[in-house]
């Protein structure tokens, strides 16, 4: 039977299938939400991909041999 929490509950500890250990999960709308370490890891990966995408899109120098 699923557990329900009060509206004031922010997080609780549950088993995470991805992390393979007990971690803190958010409590959204009085029910278990996402795993906080997994969310943090995804945010870091997304930020790193954004940095790499911007580096690739950077315009080269106007005065190089390749532009002639």
C-alpha positions as CSV (number, residue, x, y, z in Angstrom):
1,X,0.0,0.0,0.0
2,X,1.5,3.4,-1.0
3,X,2.4,5.8,1.8
4,X,1.0,9.3,2.0
5,X,2.6,12.2,3.8
6,X,1.5,15.5,5.2
7,X,1.6,18.6,2.9
8,X,4.5,20.0,5.0
9,X,6.8,17.0,4.4
10,X,9.6,17.9,2.0
11,X,11.6,14.7,1.7
12,X,11.8,11.1,3.0
13,X,14.2,8.2,2.6
14,X,13.3,5.4,0.2
15,X,15.1,2.7,-1.8
16,X,16.3,4.0,-5.2
17,X,16.4,1.4,-8.0
18,X,19.0,3.5,-10.0
19,X,21.3,4.2,-7.1
20,X,20.8,0.7,-5.5
21,X,20.6,2.2,-2.0
22,X,18.4,4.2,0.3
23,X,18.4,7.9,-0.6
24,X,16.3,11.0,0.0
25,X,13.3,11.4,-2.3
26,X,11.1,14.5,-2.7
27,X,7.5,14.4,-1.5
28,X,5.3,15.9,-4.1
29,X,1.6,16.3,-3.5
30,X,1.8,14.1,-0.4
31,X,3.4,11.2,-2.4
32,X,6.9,9.9,-3.1
33,X,8.7,11.9,-5.8
34,X,12.1,11.8,-7.5
35,X,15.4,10.7,-5.9
36,X,17.4,13.8,-5.0
37,X,20.9,12.4,-5.9
38,X,19.6,11.2,-9.3
39,X,18.1,14.7,-9.9
40,X,21.4,16.4,-9.0
41,X,23.4,14.0,-11.2
42,X,21.0,14.7,-14.2
43,X,21.3,18.5,-13.6
44,X,25.1,18.3,-13.6
45,X,25.1,16.2,-16.8
46,X,22.7,18.6,-18.5
47,X,24.8,21.6,-17.5
48,X,28.0,19.9,-18.9
49,X,26.2,19.1,-22.2
50,X,25.1,22.7,-22.5
51,X,28.7,23.9,-21.9
52,X,30.0,21.5,-24.6
53,X,27.2,22.6,-27.0
54,X,28.1,26.2,-26.6
55,X,31.8,25.6,-27.1
56,X,31.1,23.8,-30.4
57,X,28.8,26.6,-31.6
58,X,31.4,29.3,-30.8
59,X,32.4,31.3,-33.9
60,X,36.0,31.1,-35.0
61,X,38.4,33.9,-35.7
62,X,37.6,36.2,-38.6
63,X,41.3,36.5,-39.7
64,X,42.4,32.8,-40.1
65,X,43.6,31.1,-43.2
66,X,40.5,28.9,-43.3
67,X,38.2,31.9,-44.0
68,X,40.0,33.0,-47.2
